[in-house]
Amino acid sequence: MSNQKKQNHYTSEFKESAVKLAIESDGQVSKVAEELGVNKNTLHTWIGRYHRPQKQKVDRVEEEHVYDELKRLRKDNKRLKEERDILKKAAAYFAKESSRSTPLSTVTKRAIHMLNKKAESPDQKAHDLRFMQHAFELANRAAAQGEVPVGALVVWNDEIIGEGWNAPISRHDPTAHAEIQALRSAGQRVGNYRLPGSTLYVTLEPCVMCAGAIIHARIKRLVFAAHDPKGGAAGSVFDLLPSDGRFNHRVVCEGGLLEEHCAAQLRAFFKARR
């Protein structure tokens, strides 16, 4: 019987075991072949056939490990880049405010808020810009009526459910700020004075009254444009937003979106009235 035919009589388990013994024999392949009653050349053939897949399996495990490590490094690099970007924004803010009369404590609070702020996804940032631009247009309506140009809107599931603009003079109502108007509009639409999960966009940092209303309405997130150094309740003068542990509801607060744009709108309005 030829060697090829003899090889076919051995099971794959036997061949794998023989290969394992040969590999563990420290080069004494001939001795292992003799003990097993197998031709030495045949055993070498098995080693070439059965040991190679095992090595390939080890290589695949190593490749997967390297791939996982690369993914982790890419994720870490992305996180570090986001942190560097936030630090750059905070540094730029310090540099800008250093030439103004803004109190150092206020500047520090805003910078800390920037450092703690999570990087927004491109989609979220695009949505925020779109809604803030709409709030800016609402502020123009207030200016056209002789009111301080502030606009606000409430968004839930990417849909505007309430909007408003400053109207205390025309309505003879000291509470008719843009935020209050938007909250009332949203409450009427959904049939509830609670608006959980919604975001309020406003072109000027809310005052104490509006901050309280935002908390009572259970607004999830507040995004405002210009800071108010005279009466802002989101860190500029008062620290009601983001709300702390003394309240039974916490509002996520983000400021500075389209700040220069909206601040210029306010400056132009007051300059025209002088």
C-alpha positions, 0 to 999 in steps of 0.5 A, a space after each residue: 500500500 502506498 504512503 498516500 493510501 496509508 495517510 488516508 487511513 489516519 483520522 484528522 484527530 490522530 494527525 493533529 495529535 501527532 503534529 502536537 507531539 512533534 511540535 512539543 518534542 523540541 525537534 525530535 520529529 523522527 523519534 515521535 514518528 517512530 513511536 507512532 509508527 508513522 513515516 517521518 516524511 509523512 509526519 513532516 507533511 502533517 506538520 506543514 498541513 495542520 500547524 499552518 492553520 493554527 498559526 493563521 488562527 493565532 495571527 487572526 487573534 493578534 490582528 483582531 487585538 491590534 484592530 481593537 487597540 487601533 479603534 481605542 486609540 482613534 476614540 481616545 484621539 477624537 476625545 482629546 481633540 474635542 477637549 482641545 477644541 473646548 479648551 481653545 474656545 475657553 481660552 479665546 473667551 478669556 482673551 475676548 472678555 479680558 478687555 471688557 469690564 465683565 467681572 472675573 467671577 462671571 468669566 470664570 463661570 462661563 469658561 468652566 461651563 465651556 469646559 464641562 460642555 460635551 461636544 455636540 454632534 454635527 446634526 445637533 449643532 445644525 439643528 441648534 443653529 436653525 432654531 436659533 436663527 428662527 428665534 432671531 427672526 422672532 426678535 425682529 418682530 419685537 423690534 418692529 413693535 418697539 419692544 426689546 428684540 428678544 425671540 424665543 421658541 420651544 422645540 420638541 422632537 425637532 418640531 416647534 411647539 411654541 414661539 414668542 417675542 418680547 411684548 410687555 409694552 404692547 400687552 401691558 404685561 410685565 411678564 410678557 417676555 419672549 420665553 414666557 410667551 413661548 412657554 405659554 404657546 407651547 403649553 396651550 398647544 400640548 395641553 399641559 403646563 409641563 414640557 418635559 423633553 423639550 428645548 427652549 431657544 432664546 436670543 438673550 440669556 433669561 432673567 430670574 423670572 424666566 429662569 423660574 418659569 423654565 424650571 417649572 415647565 420642566 424644560 430639558 435644555 436651554 440654548 441662548 445666544 447673547 449673555 446679559 451682564 445686567 440681569 442674566 440668570 444663567 451665570 452672568 449675574 445669577 446662577 439659577 441656570 443650569 439649575 442646581 441641587 436645590 431645585 427638583 428639576 435640572 435644566 441643561 444650559 448652553 449659551 453663546 450660540 450666534 451670540 455676536 449676531 444677536 448682541 449686535 441686534 440688541 445694540 442696534 435697537 438701543 442705539 436707534 432709541 437714544 
